[in-house]
């Protein structure tokens, strides 16, 4: 049976919308800064339950980030929580800031929401997403979704951004 990957991606996007609405996550995070949606959810190229969010506030501190994590835990919309302090360390492809990972099961699917609390826009991601958006068309969307689907099915640890760059020549 052949799966229609565009329809599957669209259905994942609708599930993501429903999860964000149910948890009211965007509104909750908006109390702390400007929320920007990124990644495959923003690009409508989803192949799994993964949502990427940036919260931008020039005054983020470790204390504030721990308060936000605590607030999210108390609200109890998610079953698992991860926290990393990347504010003083650099790692290629990751912004400086604080990372909160939220995990849950929703509509019989495992979901992970990556929340980056950053002091400023992470320019490499913004530049890449804008470049991807400007080059997407029906043909390369199908190619990207097929490659992402096959990579996941085969258990390959490929980053979506690497697939986008290869397919779109970025």
Backbone bond lengths (Angstrom), bond angles and torsions (degrees), N, CA, C in turn:
res aa  C-N    CA-C-N  psi(-1)  N-CA   C-N-CA  omega(-1)  CA-C   N-CA-C  phi
1 X - - - 1.443 - - 1.527 108.95 -
2 X 1.309 115.74 126.82 1.458 120.82 -179.44 1.525 109.40 -91.22
3 X 1.320 114.71 131.95 1.463 120.57 -178.75 1.531 109.76 -92.79
4 X 1.317 115.87 137.92 1.463 121.06 175.26 1.530 106.33 -84.44
5 X 1.322 115.75 102.08 1.461 120.78 -172.71 1.522 112.97 -69.14
6 X 1.315 117.75 -30.62 1.464 120.07 177.16 1.530 109.58 -66.20
7 X 1.333 116.65 -44.43 1.464 120.23 177.84 1.525 110.61 -64.67
8 X 1.341 116.66 -40.57 1.462 120.93 178.94 1.528 109.96 -62.19
9 X 1.320 117.18 -45.94 1.466 121.80 178.71 1.527 110.79 -60.80
10 X 1.323 116.08 -43.62 1.468 119.88 178.50 1.526 111.71 -63.18
11 X 1.348 116.92 -37.90 1.468 119.58 179.16 1.532 110.61 -68.32
12 X 1.334 117.11 -36.92 1.465 120.14 175.21 1.529 110.88 -63.40
13 X 1.313 115.64 -39.58 1.467 120.18 178.86 1.529 110.30 -62.31
14 X 1.331 116.84 -42.02 1.466 120.71 177.77 1.532 111.18 -64.83
15 X 1.336 117.12 -38.54 1.466 120.59 175.97 1.526 110.25 -64.01
16 X 1.333 116.84 -41.58 1.464 121.05 178.13 1.531 109.94 -61.25
17 X 1.334 115.86 -43.46 1.465 119.89 176.21 1.534 110.63 -56.59
18 X 1.325 115.63 -45.42 1.467 120.56 -178.25 1.532 110.90 -65.94
19 X 1.319 117.54 -39.37 1.466 120.79 177.89 1.529 110.75 -64.26
20 X 1.319 116.53 -45.37 1.462 119.98 179.27 1.526 111.18 -63.57
21 X 1.332 116.44 -37.17 1.460 120.30 178.50 1.529 110.49 -68.92
22 X 1.329 116.53 -45.71 1.470 120.99 -178.35 1.521 111.16 -60.61
23 X 1.324 117.41 -42.52 1.466 121.26 -177.13 1.528 112.60 -86.15
24 X 1.328 116.35 -13.90 1.468 121.64 -177.61 1.536 110.72 56.32
25 X 1.340 115.07 32.69 1.461 120.98 -172.24 1.525 113.16 -63.52
26 X 1.315 117.49 -42.68 1.471 120.10 -178.60 1.530 109.88 -60.62
27 X 1.318 116.52 -45.66 1.472 120.37 179.47 1.530 110.58 -62.97
28 X 1.338 117.00 -43.68 1.464 120.15 -179.98 1.519 111.24 -61.22
29 X 1.330 116.52 -44.29 1.462 119.93 -178.65 1.520 112.18 -72.52
30 X 1.330 117.06 -26.59 1.470 120.99 179.78 1.523 112.31 -62.59
31 X 1.329 117.09 -21.07 1.468 120.21 176.47 1.534 111.14 -64.77
32 X 1.340 115.90 -21.24 1.459 120.20 -172.87 1.525 114.20 -106.49
33 X 1.318 117.02 -9.06 1.456 119.83 -179.76 1.520 111.19 163.56
34 X 1.312 114.58 -174.37 1.468 120.82 179.09 1.527 109.23 -78.17
35 X 1.324 116.72 123.06 1.467 121.56 -179.37 1.520 109.25 -93.82
36 X 1.328 115.00 128.74 1.466 120.78 174.96 1.518 108.83 -123.94
37 X 1.315 114.88 129.10 1.462 121.52 177.89 1.520 107.45 -87.12
38 X 1.320 116.20 139.92 1.457 120.28 -176.41 1.534 109.92 -139.35
39 X 1.299 115.53 -169.83 1.459 122.07 173.06 1.514 114.60 67.64
40 X 1.326 114.80 -157.92 1.462 121.03 -174.53 1.525 112.65 -65.46
41 X 1.326 117.19 -27.00 1.470 119.72 175.96 1.529 109.64 -65.43
42 X 1.315 116.50 -47.38 1.463 121.22 178.93 1.528 111.33 -63.38
43 X 1.326 116.34 -37.33 1.465 121.43 -178.02 1.526 113.14 -83.70
44 X 1.338 117.05 -7.49 1.459 123.18 -174.58 1.533 110.71 56.25
45 X 1.341 114.51 46.61 1.468 122.42 177.60 1.532 109.55 -127.62
46 X 1.318 116.52 46.05 1.460 121.10 -174.66 1.526 111.85 -82.52
47 X 1.332 114.71 137.80 1.458 121.26 173.22 1.519 111.59 -128.79
48 X 1.336 116.55 0.09 1.457 120.74 175.01 1.523 109.24 -157.15
49 X 1.312 115.89 176.59 1.456 121.69 -177.08 1.518 111.70 -81.99
50 X 1.308 116.23 78.41 1.466 121.78 -176.55 1.527 109.26 -140.93
51 X 1.328 115.78 124.15 1.460 121.88 179.24 1.527 107.78 -124.69
52 X 1.336 116.42 133.56 1.460 121.85 179.74 1.524 109.92 -112.72
53 X 1.329 115.80 126.72 1.457 121.80 179.81 1.527 110.37 -129.26
54 X 1.306 115.95 143.18 1.460 122.09 170.93 1.518 107.30 -116.49
55 X 1.326 116.39 136.30 1.458 121.77 172.30 1.522 105.37 -116.28
56 X 1.329 115.88 119.39 1.460 121.24 -173.29 1.520 109.88 -107.96
57 X 1.327 114.92 124.09 1.459 122.06 177.75 1.527 106.74 -155.90
58 X 1.319 118.14 119.87 1.468 121.27 -175.28 1.521 112.85 -64.24
59 X 1.339 117.82 -10.31 1.461 121.33 -176.96 1.529 114.49 -107.70
60 X 1.337 118.17 19.79 1.459 118.44 178.39 1.524 110.08 -65.84
61 X 1.311 115.23 141.20 1.460 123.19 175.89 1.520 107.14 -138.00
62 X 1.311 116.49 169.25 1.452 119.98 178.46 1.535 109.81 -59.99
63 X 1.314 116.10 -44.24 1.463 120.53 -179.75 1.531 110.69 -58.67
64 X 1.311 117.03 -44.78 1.470 121.62 -179.98 1.535 110.26 -65.01
65 X 1.341 116.56 -41.24 1.466 119.73 -179.36 1.527 111.48 -64.81
66 X 1.317 116.88 -38.70 1.471 120.73 177.90 1.533 109.67 -67.32
67 X 1.319 117.06 -37.17 1.467 120.94 176.16 1.535 110.54 -61.44
68 X 1.328 116.72 -42.60 1.472 120.98 179.21 1.522 109.95 -64.13
69 X 1.330 117.04 -45.16 1.465 120.87 177.36 1.527 110.15 -58.55
70 X 1.316 116.59 -47.16 1.464 120.98 179.49 1.529 110.94 -59.77
71 X 1.318 116.69 -42.62 1.462 121.70 178.25 1.533 110.69 -60.06
72 X 1.323 116.42 -43.54 1.467 120.25 179.53 1.531 111.35 -66.48
73 X 1.319 117.00 -38.98 1.474 120.82 178.56 1.524 110.29 -64.74
74 X 1.311 117.07 -44.15 1.470 121.13 -179.81 1.530 110.81 -63.53
75 X 1.330 117.70 -37.98 1.471 121.31 178.64 1.532 110.36 -64.44
76 X 1.347 116.30 -28.68 1.467 123.41 171.29 1.525 114.89 61.03
77 X 1.340 117.77 37.08 1.457 120.79 176.67 1.528 112.22 -85.34
78 X 1.317 116.76 -12.55 1.458 121.79 -176.68 1.522 109.07 -126.09
79 X 1.327 116.52 156.03 1.457 120.55 -177.25 1.508 114.10 -94.46
80 X 1.331 117.40 -21.18 1.455 120.88 -178.50 1.516 110.73 -136.90
81 X 1.322 114.87 147.01 1.461 120.85 -176.60 1.526 109.69 -136.93
82 X 1.324 115.82 133.98 1.463 122.15 175.47 1.516 108.11 -121.38
83 X 1.321 116.45 150.86 1.466 120.23 179.21 1.522 108.54 -143.34
84 X 1.322 115.80 132.32 1.462 121.45 174.92 1.527 108.98 -136.17
85 X 1.311 115.05 140.48 1.459 121.30 175.21 1.527 107.60 -101.36
86 X 1.323 115.47 104.01 1.466 122.20 177.25 1.528 110.45 -106.68
87 X 1.326 116.43 18.50 1.465 119.83 -174.10 1.526 113.47 -70.99
88 X 1.317 117.37 -26.25 1.470 119.67 -178.09 1.519 112.87 -116.54
89 X 1.312 117.10 -6.42 1.463 121.23 179.27 1.511 109.72 -110.28
90 X 1.307 115.71 148.69 1.461 117.77 176.89 1.523 109.30 -114.80
91 X 1.306 114.71 143.00 1.462 122.75 178.92 1.523 105.70 -142.36
92 X 1.303 116.47 127.30 1.465 120.48 -176.76 1.529 110.20 -54.34
93 X 1.320 114.80 128.55 1.462 120.92 178.40 1.519 114.55 90.18
94 X 1.328 117.18 -6.13 1.459 120.48 -179.84 1.523 109.45 -117.69
95 X 1.327 116.24 141.40 1.466 118.82 177.77 1.527 111.15 -76.99
96 X 1.307 115.81 162.91 1.468 119.76 169.51 1.518 106.02 -80.75
97 X 1.301 115.64 131.80 1.453 119.94 -178.68 1.506 110.16 158.88
98 X 1.297 115.30 -158.80 1.461 122.33 -178.29 1.526 108.35 -117.65
99 X 1.324 114.96 134.56 1.466 120.98 -176.87 1.516 109.01 -109.60
100 X 1.320 115.04 130.84 1.462 121.37 171.46 1.524 107.32 -122.25
101 X 1.312 116.67 121.37 1.456 122.53 176.24 1.516 109.50 -103.24
102 X 1.296 115.37 128.21 1.464 121.60 -179.49 1.521 108.60 -113.67
103 X 1.318 116.58 131.06 1.459 120.44 -179.64 1.519 110.32 -125.95
104 X 1.339 114.40 142.21 1.457 120.46 178.24 1.519 109.30 -160.03
105 X 1.311 115.49 168.01 1.457 121.05 168.54 1.521 106.44 -109.87
106 X 1.319 114.90 131.46 1.456 120.43 -177.74 1.518 107.61 -145.09
107 X 1.321 116.04 129.42 1.469 122.22 -178.54 1.537 110.87 52.36
108 X 1.331 115.24 44.53 1.469 123.54 176.26 1.530 113.29 63.02
109 X 1.322 116.29 25.99 1.465 121.02 179.30 1.528 108.22 -133.67
110 X 1.328 115.51 143.93 1.462 120.05 174.70 1.523 108.75 -79.86
111 X 1.338 114.59 132.65 1.455 121.29 -178.94 1.515 110.52 -122.34
112 X 1.330 114.66 144.79 1.461 122.35 175.43 1.526 106.68 -131.88
113 X 1.321 115.09 127.93 1.459 120.43 175.98 1.527 106.82 -114.34
114 X 1.324 115.66 119.49 1.460 121.68 177.50 1.520 107.97 -94.40
115 X 1.322 116.17 118.45 1.460 121.66 179.83 1.529 107.93 -115.00
116 X 1.316 115.78 118.33 1.469 121.66 176.95 1.516 108.87 -105.19
117 X 1.322 116.29 120.67 1.459 122.42 175.10 1.522 106.41 -96.53
118 X 1.327 116.33 109.19 1.461 121.22 -173.28 1.528 110.89 -128.16
119 X 1.336 115.31 155.13 1.461 121.07 -179.72 1.525 112.74 -81.08
120 X 1.336 116.14 -20.63 1.464 119.90 -179.73 1.517 109.09 -153.35
121 X 1.304 116.17 164.73 1.458 121.98 178.05 1.521 109.30 -56.20
122 X 1.329 116.03 135.60 1.467 120.43 176.42 1.523 106.86 -84.65
123 X 1.304 115.49 97.90 1.470 123.04 -171.50 1.535 113.97 -55.34
124 X 1.347 119.83 -43.95 1.474 117.73 -179.17 1.535 113.25 -58.38
125 X 1.322 117.07 -41.92 1.464 119.92 179.16 1.522 110.76 -67.78
126 X 1.316 116.73 -45.05 1.463 120.26 179.74 1.531 111.11 -60.06
127 X 1.320 116.32 -43.88 1.467 121.25 179.66 1.532 110.83 -64.02
128 X 1.331 116.86 -44.53 1.464 120.89 179.91 1.526 111.02 -63.34
129 X 1.326 117.30 -47.24 1.471 120.64 -178.33 1.524 110.52 -61.77
130 X 1.325 117.34 -43.09 1.470 120.31 178.62 1.527 111.33 -63.72
131 X 1.317 117.06 -39.08 1.463 120.99 178.25 1.529 110.96 -66.14
132 X 1.319 115.81 -42.52 1.473 120.36 178.45 1.534 109.75 -61.48
133 X 1.326 116.37 -48.69 1.470 120.21 -178.62 1.525 111.76 -57.09
134 X 1.319 116.58 -37.58 1.466 120.08 -177.31 1.526 112.68 -72.34
135 X 1.335 118.26 -17.15 1.461 121.35 -175.79 1.526 114.30 -109.74
136 X 1.316 117.84 -4.48 1.463 119.53 -176.91 1.529 111.85 -71.78
137 X 1.334 114.00 137.83 1.461 121.53 171.83 1.530 107.39 -146.60
138 X 1.335 117.48 174.09 1.466 120.58 -175.65 1.533 112.48 -55.93
139 X 1.324 116.65 -42.40 1.462 120.21 -176.11 1.531 111.59 -66.44
140 X 1.349 116.92 -49.44 1.463 116.30 -176.80 1.531 112.23 -76.07
141 X 1.322 117.94 -22.91 1.464 119.76 172.71 1.525 109.20 -62.47
142 X 1.329 117.45 -46.02 1.465 121.53 178.48 1.520 111.21 -61.39
143 X 1.332 116.87 -41.96 1.469 121.10 179.25 1.522 110.49 -63.55
144 X 1.329 116.93 -46.74 1.466 121.37 -179.80 1.521 110.73 -60.88
145 X 1.326 117.33 -47.47 1.464 120.34 -179.14 1.520 111.32 -63.24
146 X 1.340 117.12 -39.97 1.469 120.12 178.55 1.526 110.65 -63.19
147 X 1.335 117.31 -44.75 1.466 120.91 179.63 1.533 111.48 -64.62
148 X 1.324 117.10 -42.22 1.459 120.18 178.06 1.530 110.94 -64.46
149 X 1.327 116.54 -41.73 1.466 121.29 179.15 1.524 110.64 -63.08
150 X 1.324 116.45 -48.18 1.470 120.20 -179.54 1.522 112.16 -64.47
151 X 1.327 117.25 -39.27 1.466 120.50 178.56 1.528 110.17 -62.56
152 X 1.308 115.95 -42.82 1.466 119.64 179.49 1.531 110.63 -67.07
153 X 1.316 116.19 -44.51 1.467 121.56 -179.14 1.532 111.37 -61.00
154 X 1.334 116.30 -36.08 1.465 121.14 -179.07 1.529 113.04 -88.79
155 X 1.326 116.59 -0.74 1.458 120.32 178.73 1.524 113.60 72.15
156 X 1.328 116.33 23.43 1.461 119.96 179.04 1.524 109.15 -79.30
157 X 1.285 116.34 140.73 1.459 120.95 -178.76 1.527 109.98 -94.78
158 X 1.329 116.00 64.91 1.455 121.41 179.75 1.519 109.72 -97.37
159 X 1.311 115.69 136.06 1.459 119.75 175.54 1.519 108.81 -78.22
160 X 1.329 115.63 138.39 1.464 120.13 178.06 1.524 110.71 -56.90
161 X 1.321 116.81 -39.45 1.469 119.87 -178.58 1.525 111.49 -60.22
162 X 1.337 117.39 -34.27 1.471 120.11 177.83 1.526 110.87 -67.60
163 X 1.332 116.31 -38.35 1.472 120.49 176.96 1.524 109.57 -64.82
164 X 1.320 117.42 -46.31 1.470 120.52 179.55 1.529 110.84 -58.03
165 X 1.322 115.73 -47.31 1.463 120.32 -177.78 1.526 111.56 -61.44
166 X 1.315 116.82 -42.89 1.470 121.50 -178.32 1.522 110.92 -66.63
167 X 1.320 116.48 -48.94 1.459 120.42 -176.69 1.539 111.32 -66.75
168 X 1.326 115.91 -39.79 1.462 120.22 -173.84 1.522 113.51 -93.41
169 X 1.333 116.96 -3.35 1.457 120.61 178.80 1.528 113.27 66.56
170 X 1.299 115.71 38.92 1.474 121.32 -178.49 1.522 109.25 -94.23
